[in-house]
Amino acid sequence: MPPGTAAQPFVDEPTTLVQAQADTTGFVVLHQWAEILEHHFPPALPAPDHSTE
């Protein structure tokens, strides 16, 4: 997958998750899984100038 394409996070996230699993002797714990997901799919933060009024 060429870098910079829209699908890149969908390739990188599972790759990172598989690597994290390989680095453990058990399962990837939930907080580590959440960190991996947030790294590849950061949450959308509200715009500071946006108002709901």
Sequence and secondary structure as in RCSB ss.txt:
>XXXX:A:sequence
MPPGTAAQPFVDEPTTLVQAQADTTGFVVLHQWAEILEHHFPPALPAPDHSTE
>XXXX:A:secstr
  TT TTHHHHHHHHHHHHHHHTSSS   HHHHHHHHHHHS      TT    
